[in-house]
Amino acid sequence: MNKSEWSSLRGRELFSYLPAYYDNSRVMQSDMDAKGSEMDLLQQALEAAAAQFYVRTATWGLGRWEFELGIPTDPAKPLEQRRAVVESKLRGAGQFSGALVKNVAEAYDGGKVEVSFQPEAWGFTVKFIDTVGIPPNLEDLKAALEEIKPAHLAVVYAFNYLLIRDLHEVVTLDQLQQIQLNKFAGGA
């Protein structure tokens, strides 16, 4: 077997441990290549299983994270949104504060968020700074904040929209037509 004929890196490594009198044995080369291929598959399976221990890399194990945290599993949602819900739930433990709300909201949005309290109105505002338009998983964020906030506080969400005055003489008409309407104030 030539070096280019090996299908497995581990097979080639296994073969290198054998005595020199096997160097020209096609049977031993094939045997080590087959065993190496199995070891390659085992290594891939181990790496995939290890990835499930971390929310940011979990795929098929994400349902277990959701189950453990009491989050309903919705396989129709994109993995990134499901991960954000799990991560937010993990971050949401502790005493209620602006930092806690900010931490949870940023886990859902992925961008910068400002939290301001209005004690006279018994509420607080979550303002999305980096996100233009309404975040895609806002309903999940609302549910998470309802779970961690005290019942007597109301929450208001402030969104960052594109305004025509911000785009006038900056964007061409062709570029403007490519922007989704929900990114504009008043857009559907």
C-alpha positions in Angstrom: 0.0 0.0 0.0 1.3 3.4 -0.9 1.0 6.3 1.5 -1.7 7.7 -0.7 -3.8 4.5 -0.6 -4.4 4.6 3.2 -7.9 5.7 4.0 -7.2 6.1 7.7 -4.6 8.2 9.5 -4.9 6.0 12.6 -4.5 2.9 10.4 -1.2 4.2 9.1 -0.1 5.0 12.7 -1.1 1.4 13.8 0.9 -0.1 10.9 4.0 2.0 12.0 4.0 0.0 15.3 4.3 -3.3 13.6 7.7 -5.0 13.1 9.6 -4.2 9.9 9.0 -7.6 8.3 5.3 -6.6 7.7 6.3 -3.6 5.6 5.4 -5.4 2.3 2.4 -7.4 3.6 -0.7 -6.1 1.9 -2.8 -8.3 4.3 -1.4 -6.5 7.4 -1.7 -3.1 5.7 -5.3 -3.7 4.8 -6.0 -5.1 8.3 -4.5 -2.0 10.0 -6.3 0.3 7.6 -9.6 -1.3 8.4 -8.9 -1.2 12.2 -7.8 2.4 11.8 -11.0 3.4 10.0 -13.0 2.0 12.9 -10.8 3.9 15.4 -11.4 7.1 13.3 -15.2 6.5 13.6 -14.8 5.9 17.4 -12.9 9.2 17.8 -15.6 11.1 15.8 -18.3 9.6 18.0 -16.4 10.5 21.2 -15.9 14.1 20.0 -19.6 14.3 19.1 -20.6 13.0 22.5 -18.2 15.4 24.3 -19.8 18.3 22.4 -23.1 17.6 24.0 -21.7 18.6 27.4 -21.6 22.2 26.3 -24.6 24.3 25.4 -22.9 26.2 22.6 -21.9 23.0 20.8 -24.8 20.6 21.7 -26.9 19.3 18.9 -28.6 16.0 19.5 -28.1 16.4 23.3 -29.8 19.8 23.4 -33.1 18.1 24.3 -31.5 16.7 27.4 -30.4 20.2 28.5 -34.0 21.5 27.9 -35.5 18.6 29.8 -33.2 19.1 32.8 -34.0 22.9 32.9 -37.8 22.3 32.4 -37.8 24.0 29.0 -40.3 22.6 26.4 -38.5 21.1 23.5 -39.4 22.6 20.1 -37.4 20.8 17.3 -38.9 23.2 14.8 -36.8 26.0 16.2 -33.3 26.6 14.9 -30.5 25.2 17.1 -29.1 28.6 17.9 -32.5 29.8 19.3 -32.8 26.7 21.4 -29.3 27.1 22.7 -30.1 30.7 23.6 -33.1 29.6 25.6 -31.0 27.0 27.5 -28.1 29.4 28.0 -30.4 32.1 29.3 -32.0 29.7 31.7 -28.6 28.8 33.0 -27.6 32.5 33.4 -31.0 33.4 34.9 -30.2 32.0 38.3 -29.6 34.3 41.2 -31.0 37.5 42.7 -33.0 39.7 40.4 -31.0 42.7 39.2 -30.4 44.8 36.1 -27.2 42.8 35.4 -29.2 39.6 35.5 -31.8 40.9 33.1 -29.0 42.2 30.8 -27.2 38.9 30.9 -30.3 36.9 30.1 -31.5 39.3 27.3 -28.0 39.3 25.7 -28.0 35.5 25.7 -31.2 35.5 23.6 -30.4 38.4 21.3 -26.6 37.9 20.9 -26.2 41.7 20.7 -25.8 44.5 23.2 -28.8 45.3 25.5 -29.4 48.2 27.9 -31.7 47.8 30.9 -33.1 50.8 32.7 -35.4 50.8 35.7 -38.4 53.1 36.3 -39.2 52.6 40.0 -42.0 55.2 39.9 -43.8 53.2 37.2 -43.0 49.8 38.8 -41.1 48.6 35.8 -38.0 48.4 33.7 -37.1 48.7 30.0 -35.0 46.3 27.9 -33.6 48.2 24.9 -31.9 46.3 22.1 -28.9 48.3 20.9 -27.2 46.2 18.2 -30.3 44.4 16.8 -32.2 46.2 14.1 -35.9 45.3 14.2 -37.5 42.7 16.5 -35.2 39.8 17.6 -36.4 36.5 16.1 -36.9 34.7 19.4 -38.5 37.6 21.4 -41.3 35.4 22.7 -38.7 33.1 24.3 -37.0 36.1 25.9 -40.3 37.4 27.2 -41.1 34.0 28.8 -37.6 33.9 30.4 -37.9 37.4 31.8 -41.4 36.7 33.2 -39.9 33.7 35.0 -37.1 35.6 36.7 -38.6 39.1 37.3 -40.7 39.9 40.4 -44.5 39.8 39.6 -45.1 43.4 40.5 -42.7 44.8 37.8 -43.8 45.5 34.3 -41.3 45.1 31.4 -41.2 47.2 28.3 -39.2 46.3 25.2 -37.6 49.1 23.1 -36.4 48.2 19.6 -33.9 49.8 17.3 -35.4 50.4 13.9 -34.0 51.9 10.6 -35.4 55.3 9.8 -35.5 56.7 6.3 -33.5 59.8 7.5 -30.7 57.5 8.5 -30.5 55.9 5.0 -31.2 59.0 2.9 -28.2 59.6 0.5 -26.3 56.8 2.2 -28.0 53.7 0.6 -28.8 53.3 -3.1 -32.4 52.3 -4.1 -31.2 48.8 -5.1 -29.7 48.3 -1.6 -32.8 49.8 0.0 -35.0 47.2 -1.8 -32.9 44.4 -0.2 -33.7 45.5 3.4 -36.7 43.7 5.0 -39.6 45.8 6.0 -39.6 44.6 9.6 -36.2 46.5 10.0 -38.1 49.8 9.6 -40.2 51.6 12.2 -43.8 50.9 11.3 -42.8 48.0 9.0 -44.8 44.8 9.2 
